[in-house]
């Protein structure tokens, strides 16, 4: 159950938020990636609690489709000659 994930169509363009704050689940997930040290994360987001982070991650995982996404290959830098595929998850 996601009792800390709230949704209000009039807040943050209807994106799921944490406890009615103007802090989206997406931003929490991105912050977890940006601040692997949780103490630093909580210093930068003092209103955020550990259970908020847990539910944001669980909510994000529950809402991702478990399917393969085909990506077109593109050429990388001409200097390196390596090929790479662009990475652009739909939720970013």
C-alpha positions in Angstrom: 0.0 0.0 0.0 1.2 3.5 -0.8 -0.1 5.7 1.9 2.6 8.3 1.4 2.2 8.6 -2.3 -0.6 11.1 -3.1 -2.1 12.4 -6.3 -3.9 15.7 -6.9 -4.7 16.8 -10.4 -4.2 20.4 -9.3 -0.7 19.9 -7.9 2.5 19.3 -9.8 0.5 18.7 -13.1 -1.1 15.6 -11.5 2.1 13.7 -10.9 2.3 11.4 -7.9 3.8 13.2 -4.9 5.0 12.4 -1.5 2.6 13.1 1.4 0.9 16.0 -0.5 4.2 17.9 -0.7 5.4 19.5 -3.9 7.9 16.7 -4.1 7.2 14.2 -6.9 7.9 10.5 -6.8 10.1 11.0 -9.9 12.2 13.6 -8.1 12.7 11.3 -5.1 13.8 8.5 -7.4 16.2 10.8 -9.2 17.5 12.2 -5.8 18.2 8.6 -4.6 20.3 8.1 -7.7 22.1 11.4 -7.3 22.8 11.0 -3.5 23.7 7.3 -2.9 24.6 8.4 0.7 21.2 8.6 2.4 22.5 11.1 5.0 23.4 13.5 2.2 20.0 12.9 0.6 18.2 13.7 3.9 20.3 16.8 4.4 19.3 18.1 1.0 15.6 17.1 1.4 15.0 17.6 5.2 11.2 16.9 4.9 11.8 13.5 3.3 11.7 10.4 5.5 13.1 6.9 5.0 9.6 5.5 4.5 8.9 8.1 1.8 12.0 7.0 -0.1 11.0 3.3 0.2 7.5 3.9 -1.0 8.7 6.1 -3.9 11.0 3.4 -5.1 8.4 0.7 -4.7 5.8 2.9 -6.5 8.1 3.5 -9.4 9.0 -0.2 -9.7 5.3 -1.1 -9.6 4.5 1.3 -12.4 7.3 0.3 -14.8 6.2 -2.1 -17.5 8.2 -5.3 -17.5 8.8 -5.4 -21.2 11.7 -5.1 -23.6 12.1 -1.8 -25.3 13.7 -1.9 -28.7 16.2 0.9 -29.2 17.7 2.0 -32.5 21.5 2.1 -32.7 23.1 5.4 -33.5 26.7 6.4 -34.2 28.8 7.7 -31.3 31.6 10.1 -31.6 33.4 10.1 -35.0 36.7 10.1 -33.1 36.0 6.9 -31.2 34.2 5.1 -34.0 32.1 3.3 -31.4 28.4 2.8 -31.9 26.0 3.4 -29.1 22.2 3.5 -28.6 20.5 6.6 -27.1 19.1 6.0 -23.6 15.9 7.8 -22.9 13.5 6.2 -20.4 9.9 7.2 -21.0 9.5 8.5 -17.4 12.4 11.0 -17.5 
